[in-house]
Amino acid sequence: MSVKNMNAQTTTHFGFRDVPDSEKASLVKGVFDSVASNYDFMNDLMSLGVHRLWKNTLVESLRPHPRMRLLDVGGGTGDIAFRFLDKGGEVVTVCDINQEMLKQGRDRAINRGHLKGLSWVTGDAENLPVDDHSVDAYTIAFCIRNVTHIDRALAEARRVLKPGGRFLCLEFSRIALPLLEKPYDLYSFKILPWMGQAFANDRAAYQYLAESIRRFPDQQRFAQMITDAGLSRVSHRNLSGGVAAIHSAWRV
């Protein structure tokens, strides 16, 4: 959430730093420009492949079918979109603010033979280039914590969903098992940045990853934000002891 400094300039957080609202998007873009070519490899390395199980759970919860139109926001490399198509969906739009991530996704789509029913759009989660009430489902995975104004992104999700449409968000969350807290902190702030430097030559990007997770609202607070945005039947499901969580809601 934003606060105002003494000069009345609106600020937000970028990891553990406070920065002007106007700068956050470009800072986040710089992070993902830097890691785009190694993004999928690093996800596998950092999570020991568990992120694949989390994404499978997200798409299984969605129950894709041929008549469903999906908007996947922040899914530039295509992980959710490909799973949606493989599970029986036919029409999906991937919207991402980062063109380097979209480039990786397009290349992966060609390699996987996903040439139909898939479109790629450059756009901001806070101002989607998508018509009102035009999609049956909206997914966002490991993206919403990076937007400048989470409330605006949630309002946009409600705007583009048809009545009866489904909202699903997969995001890092708050550890629910006290015994995991210290090992998770050690991993996040010591091992992750080391991996970033050793395997992607970018320690700062993975330091930001750990910090951005800690700044993101916990499960209950985020659920309340979804409710405040006008979505209904909000619930959440912890994954891996709260390392990640899926939040579900409906547009009525």
Secondary structure, 3 states (H helix, E strand, C coil): CCEECCCCCEEEEECCEEEEHHHHHHHHHHHHHHHHHHHHHHHHHHHCCHHHHHHHHHHHHHCCCCCCEEEEECCCCCHHHHHHHHCCCCEEEEEECCHHHHHHHHHHHHHHCCCCCEEEEECECCECCCCCCCEEEEEEECCHHHCCCHHHHHHHHHHHEEEEEEEEEEEECCCCCHHHHHHHHHHHHHHHHHHHHHHHCCHHHHHHHHHHHHHCCCHHHHHHHHHHCCCEEEEEEEEHHHCEEEEEEECC
